[in-house]
Amino acid sequence: MKKPDSEIRSASIHAKIRPRFKKWADAMARDDDHSLAHWLEKMIQAEHERREAKSQTR
């Protein structure tokens, strides 16, 4: 995964999710030695790159 260009992290995401999903996400982030925010950022970036690669093969 390509490291993103430096930019100020100023955008917020507020979402209501089921407590068990938050628990799972917290545990996965902790297992990867990341904050939940950083872990979510990495997951969103990975999914974006996956979709971009998929759209380029069509």
DAFENPE-V385275 format. One record per residue. N is the residue number from 1. RES is the residue in three letters. D_LAST is the distance of its C-alpha to the last C-alpha in whole Angstrom. Layout:
N&RES&D_LAST  N&RES&D_LAST
This chain:
1&MET&21  2&LYS&22  3&LYS&26  4&PRO&25  5&ASP&28  6&SER&31  7&GLU&32  8&ILE&34  9&ARG&33  10&SER&35  11&ALA&32  12&SER&33  13&ILE&31  14&HIS&34  15&ALA&33  16&LYS&35  17&ILE&33  18&ARG&35  19&PRO&38  20&ARG&36  21&PHE&33  22&LYS&35  23&LYS&37  24&TRP&34  25&ALA&32  26&ASP&35  27&ALA&36  28&MET&33  29&ALA&33  30&ARG&37  31&ASP&35  32&ASP&33  33&ASP&36  34&HIS&34  35&SER&35  36&LEU&34  37&ALA&32  38&HIS&31  39&TRP&29  40&LEU&28  41&GLU&26  42&LYS&25  43&MET&23  44&ILE&22  45&GLN&21  46&ALA&19  47&GLU&17  48&HIS&16  49&GLU&15  50&ARG&13  51&ARG&11  52&GLU&10  53&ALA&9  54&LYS&7  55&SER&6  56&GLN&6  57&THR&4  58&ARG&0
